[in-house]
Amino acid sequence: MTVVLVIGVLTFAAGFVVLRPFSDAHRQSQARTLPSDEVRRRELLRQLRDLDDDLASGKLGAADHDRLAGPVEREAAAILRRARGGSAGARGPAAAAVKARPAPTRDGRAAPKRWRRRTVTAIALGGGAAGVTLLLLGAVTPRAAGQTISGDQVGGGGASSSPVAPPPSTGADGSGQQATPEQVAAIDAAAQRVKQNPKDVSAHLALAEAYAAGGANQLAAVEYLAVTNLDPANAEADTALAQLAYAAGQPQQAKTLLDAALAAHPNYPEALYARGLVLLVALHQPKAAEKDLKAYLAVAPFGAERTQAETLLALASSQDH
């Protein structure tokens, strides 16, 4: 049986060596694809599936789903257009080369090349068929006493063992950056916590922060929206959603979210600072921004945004006067 296996392997190897040159053109065309675009396209499609699942489960409303899915769909469309443009550009020179190629002469000199390729292919296929036949003959041959199902003799030593392949590693889903292994681990742990306690506000907040740290802003927004569904007056979630809206170029929506957060929690420092920033930079209302920035410095004199708040306050004061 071992001899039959060796013959089959050698036959397959010979066929592979013979047919390998004919796959060079296909391999070169595959090499032209941009792996970075392909990876990014898969990430965007994964985000769209997640958003659709959240819409179906009721975690997202239709308006929130459309707002979050819009940028992802536009970026995916841009990648597809770029890929199609690249493939069309690659076909152009090839088509020109085909047109410029001289036609074969009438004496039939191109025919031997065709017959040579066909002959080589037929030999390779015939060799493969012969190898398969030998394997089948060996498989139906009666076994001798002491032989295993593979036809080999049973060894007298200990039982053999085969290594088990490790499970595939998971990847992070990001919208603007590649998550590090530590960030992926944090996302997995937070997601497991949410799965165990789907109505735990702190679990959703932890998962949203993990997504944001890994660059998955769309998924972070989904979790913040889940927090607002569980706790409509949650100032942390409203402020985080406002910051995401401001970063996406939607300052009026950001202000609306911050107004809601400060209506429930008038002295929430992060909301005061964020609204002052939006009012000054995006909405050009220095007087209102000055009021919020002063309130922030009053409730959080040693806050994380103290230096930026003082700078923005000085700028607001200069514009107001």
N, C-alpha and C positions, 0 to 999 in steps of 0.2 A: 504493500500500500504506500510505503514511503517513496518508492521509486516512481509510482504513478503520480504522487503529489509533486515530486521534483520535476517530472516531465511537464506536468500542467503549468507549473510556475515558470519554467523556462520558455514554454510556448507563449504564455501571456507576455513575458518580458520581451520576447522577440517581436511580437505584434505591436507592443507599445513603442519600441524603438523605431519600428518601420513607420508607424502612423504618426509619430510625434511631430515630424516637420510639417504635416498638413494642418496642425492645430496652431501653428505660430501666428498666422494672420488673426485668428480669433482671439488668441491671448493678447496680441498687441492692441486690438480694438478695445478689449476690456481694460488694458492698462491706461487707456486715455481717459477713463472716467475719473472724476475727482473724488477720492475717498472722503475728504472733509465734507463736501456737499452731500454725499450719500449718508454719512453719519448724521449730519444736521437734519436732513430730510426725515430720517427715521425718528429722530428726537421730536421733531415738530408733529409728525403723525401720531406719535405716542401721546403727546400733550393733547391733541385734538380728540383722541379716543377717551382720554381721561375726562376731558371737559364734557364730552357727550355722555359718558357714564354718570357724571355728577348731575347732568341735566335730567337724565332718565330716573335717577334715584331721588330727585327732589332736593338735592343739596344746593343746586343752582337754579335760579329763575331763568326764564327765556332771555330777558334783557341782559342780565349779568353774563349769561353764556355767550350771547352775541358780542358783547363788549370785550370779553376775554379771548374769544376765539378769533376775532377779527385780525389782530396783529399777527397771530400765528399763521392764519391762512394766507395772509399777504406775503409773509416771508417764505412760506412753502411754495407759493406760486412763483415768486422770484427765482427760487432755486430751480424749479422745473423749467422756467423759461431759459435760465442760463444753461441748463443741461441740454435742452433742445437746440439752443443756438450753437453750443459747442459741437454737438453731433452733426448739425447741418454744415458748419464750417469745415468739419473734418471730411464730410462727404464731397464738398466742392472740389478740392484738389484731387481726390481719388477719381471723381467723375471726369475731370479734365485729363487726368493721366490715361484713363480708359479710352477717351476719345482720341488722344494723341497717339495711342499705341497703333502701330502699323498692322494692317490686316495680314493674316497668314498667306503665304504664296500658294499658287495653284498646284505646285508639285507635291503638296501634302507633307511638307516637312514638320508641320505641327502635329500631325497624326501620331508619330511614334511617341511623343511625350504623353499624349492622352492614353495610348495603349500601355505605356510603361507604368503610369499611375494605376491604371485599372488592373494590370497584372500584379503589381505589388499589393494592392488592396485585396485582390482575390487570394494571393498566397497567405496574407496575414489572416484573412477570415477562415481559410482552409486550415491553417495551423491551429487557430482558436477552436474550430469545430473538432479537430482531432484531439486536442487536449481535453475538451469537455467529454468526448466519447471515452477516452481512457479513464477519466475520473468516474464516469458512470459505470463502466465495466468493473472498475475496482470496487465501487460501492455495492454492486450486486453479487460479487464473488462471495461464496460461503466463507465464514470466519473459521479459523482454526481454534482449538481449545486454548483458552487463556488470552485471546485477543479481545481488545475493546471494540466499541462500535466504529472507531476510526481505523481499525485494522492493525494497530500497533500492539506490541506485547506489553502486558502489565508489568511494571517495574517492581522490584522487590523492596524498594525503599519506602519511605514515608509517603503520605498522601501529598499530591502536588497542589499548589494553590496559585491562583492568578491574581494579579494586582487589580484593584478596583479603581476606576477612574474617579478623580475628585469631581464634585458637583461644579457646574459652571459658575463663574463669579458673576455678580450682578453689576449693572452699570447705573450711573446717576442720570436723572432726567433734568437737563438744564436748558434754559431758554437763551442765555447769553454767555455762559462760561461752562467749562468742564469741571464738574465737582471732584474734589479730592476723595481718596478712599475714606478718610475720616468723616467727611461730610456725607458720603453715601451711608456709612455705618450709622451716623446720627439720624439720617432720614429713615432708614429701616427701623431703628429702634422706636422713633416717634410714631411711625406708621403702625407698628405693632401695638403700641399703647392705644392709639385711636381705635384700632380694630377691636381691642379688648373692652374699651370704654367709649363707645361712639357718641355718648352725650356728655363727655367730660370736656368742659371748656378749656381747662388748662392743657389737656392733651392735644386739642386742635391748635391751640396757640403754639405749643412746642413744635408741632409738625410744620406749622406755617413758618416759624422762625428757621427751622432746619431747611425747608425748601428755599427760603430767601437767601440763606447763607450759601447754599449750593448754586445759586443763580437761577432757580426755577421760579421766577416771579409769578407766572400765571398760576401755577399750582399753589403757591403761597396765598395768592388772592382767593383761590377757592376755599382754602382752610379758614382764612379770615372771615369770608362770607358765612361759612358754617358756624363760626363763633357768633356772629351777629344774629343768626337765626336762633341759636340757643340762648343768647344773652343780648337782646337788642340794645341795651345801654352800655355795652362793653366799650370803654373809651380806647383801650389799647388796640382792639381790632379796627375800630373806625379810623384811628390815627394812622395805623399801618396801611389801610386801604387808601387813605388820602395821600400818603406819601407815594404809593404806587401809581395812583392816578396823576399826581403832579409830575412824576418821572415820565409818564406816558404822554405828557403834553395836554392834560385835561385839568387845568387849574380851577375852573368853576366847579367841577365835580368834587375836586379835592376840598374846596372851601365848604361845600355842602356837607360833606362827611365830617369835617372838623367842627362845623357849627353844631351838628348833632352830638358829637362827643363832648363839646364844652357846655352844651345845654344840660347834659346829664351830670357832668363833672366839671364845674367852672374853673377849678384850679389844677386841672391835669396838665403838668408842665410840658410834656411832649406835644400835646395838641396846641397849647398856646404858642410855642415856638414855631411849629409847623404852619399855623395859620398866619403868624406874623410874616414868615418867609413868603408864603403864597401871596399875601396881600401886597407886600412890597415889590417883589420881583416880577410876579406874573400879572397881577391885577392892577398894579400901579396906584395903590391907595396908601401912601406913606403915613397919613395921620392915623388910620385904623391899625396899620402895622405897628406903629410906635406904641400904641396902647397895649397890644398883645405882647410885644417884646418886653415892655416894662413889667407887665404882669408876670411873665416868665422869670425874669431876674428877681422879682420879689418872692415868688414861691420856691424857686430853685436857685439861690444865689451861688451855689457851687455845683450846678448841674453840668452835664456832659457838653451841653451846647452853649455854655456861658460865653466863651470867647466869640463864637460866631454871632450870638445874640447881641453882644455889645457892639460888634462891627456893624451889624444890620441896623441897630438902633441909631447909631451915629449917622448912617446913610439916610435913614428915614427922617431924622431931625433936619438934616441939611436940605432934603427935598421939600419938607413941609414948610420951611422958612425961606 
